[in-house]
Amino acid sequence: HVLDTSLGRPVRGLSVQLAVLEPDQRWVVLATRSTDGDGRVTDLLAPGDLQARMYRLVFDTGSYLAASGRPAFYPEVVVTFSVSAPGEHHHVPLLLSPFGYSTYRGS
């Protein structure tokens, strides 16, 4: 879920990539999707495919900001997180502006 805090609205069409860390320390891309009109990506993994592993989300913030004519100090945002309870819901929101971002584990 991506929100543009400088405009106060969801980010539509932002590319998000999901990768998993393999035992040999290589990142393997599992999916690449774009945010919908509500700034969400809901189908990065099929239900039940989440495992207790290390994952990485890569948000293409530079392309989104450039398309709106704004500078992109952070051309991409990489969020690495560990899943220890795959049966729980995992929501990783990104709050974005041209010169900053924040993220947290949502509900």
N, C-alpha and C positions, 0 to 999 in steps of 0.2 A: 504494500500500500504506500503510495508516494503522494505527498502533499507539498505544493509550492507555497511556502509560508509567506513569501514576499507578495504573492497575488491572492492568497487566501482561498486557493482552490485545488482540486485534485490535478495531478499531472497525467495527461492522456498521451499515449503513444510512446512512452519511455521504454527503451529496451532493458530487460532484466535477464541476466544469465544465472543459472543455478549450477554449481559444480560440487562434487564430493571429493574428499581427500582419500586417495587409495593408500593401502599399507606401504607402498613404495614411495610415498610422499609426492605423487603426481596428482594434480587436480584434473578430474575428468568431468567435462561438461555433460550435464544431464538434460538440460532444456534451456531454450532461450524464448522468451515471450515478450510481448509489449503490454503496458498497462492499458486497461480499458477506460471508458469515460468517467469512471469513478476513481481512477488512479490505482486500480487493483489488478493483480495477477492472481488468478485462483487455480490455475491448472499447471503449475510447475511440475508437480508429481501426481501420479494417480493415487487415489485413496489407498492407504495401507502400504505404500512404497517407501515411506520415511523410515530410516533405520537409525540406530544409535551410532552416529558417526559425526565427523566434522564436515560442515558444509560452508559454501561461500556464495554470496550473492554479489553480482557485479552490476551496478546501475550505471547506464550510459548517460550521465547527467550533462556532459559537454554538448552532445548533439541536441538534446532538448533545449538547453539554454541558448545555444547558437541559433536555433530555429526561431527563437523569439527575440533575437537581436540583443541578447544580454551576455555579459562576460561570464566565463566559466572558470573560476579560480580552481575548482575541483572538477576536472573533466570526466572523472569517474569516481564512484564511491564503491568501495569494496567492504562488505560486511561479512566477517567470518564468525561462525557460531557453532556451538557444540550441541548436539541433540543427545540427551541422556535418557529421555522418556518419549520414545517415538509415538506412543499412543495419545499423548497430549496434543492440544492444538498449538501450532507454532505460527505466530503472526509477527512479521518483522517490518514495522512501518519506517519510512524514511521521510523526515521533514527536511525540505530542501529550500535553499535560497542561493543566489549567485555567489555569495562569499561564505557560506557556511551550511552545515547540515547536522542533524542529530538522528539517532535511531534508538530503539528500545525494544524489548520483547513485549509485544502487545497481547491482548487477550482475545 
